[in-house]
């Protein structure tokens, strides 16, 4: 764990500077894809068993990609081809901490996970006698000696299938909560006399899982979790803050700067285990009645800018999680202006100039209501309020966009105006 925390903030010329620059060599923005890969290899493997090279190449554009392990176990050549197209890509296996993953393939990772739970009598039930929703695995399960046997078995299974084969750079552990009891758990059947005792036992088992998984992981292997704002920071390399900026019913301020026991995203890089991998994920513009996802609507583009710019204020990655197959996760070919910009300030429409902002020149800082961070080749601005705000931008210009030209006009305005809850990416013009 790094030594500094929120106390590293400093007041400089009346502006709040957050010293959380991430890895100095990293080039921004950092793009992540919370994706999928079925057991038969789809969408990267065709029905006839041949590789869909075009789809694999499209997926390889992102810096960090999460994929289901079942398909990768059967088709490791897909991962090899992803790395061939993008040698710097980081591939994370998708796993669940305390929820079963039904499968008919007895040789798959999900089947091995379910067997580990069953072997330790680790199923969790509600007072109605049914499996407890999406938290039907009892990480609080102990044997007669007090060992958290289900947590250990789950961790060992993840290690055997997702670490030992040396296919992955890390594991993204979803449904990974410190507490799951919403009042309906049969805690006596789970082995506890009171609800409070069960909750304490579940938190302890959760830590056993994380510690055991870490003990199996080689140096540099990244473990990322998701459920709530944070968990054992000494063991995990990062956490996802999803539905940005409203996770846990919060706001941009509570999730970015923090409150109560959550110091916020800006401090995460200095709190989690190095090398850190922090995530922000944004949701798209969706017509729920028509079940239509409007990938490039003005509203989707605003949400994308707001999330990506917020992530770029610190050292994390951002993902836009819409897909026509699953509103929460899945492969999507959507590509936005801000992802790749050439030296003339034009969005390329491909990955040829990804990481175009270059290295950060320091941490982010606040000037008025806006937040800003400067880079070798540009800057990002974030307006967390719901009112429009302006700031001087001498020496910078808006990028010239293809997807959202109404915002990304290419204009070299001396003052940039941002709408409410929006972000803006600028490129540094020649002097």
PyMOL commands that set and color helices and strands:
alter all, ss='L'
color gray80, all
select helices_A, chain A and resi 6-8+53-59+69-74+76-85+109-119+149-163+195-216+247-249+252-256+265-271+298-312+337-339
alter helices_A, ss='H'
color red, helices_A
select strands_A, chain A and resi 10-12+15-18+32-34+64-68+90-96+170-174+222-225+238-241+279-282+286-287+292-293+317-320+364-367+370-375+378-383+389-392+396-398+415-418+422-428
alter strands_A, ss='S'
color yellow, strands_A
deselect
rebuild
show_as cartoon
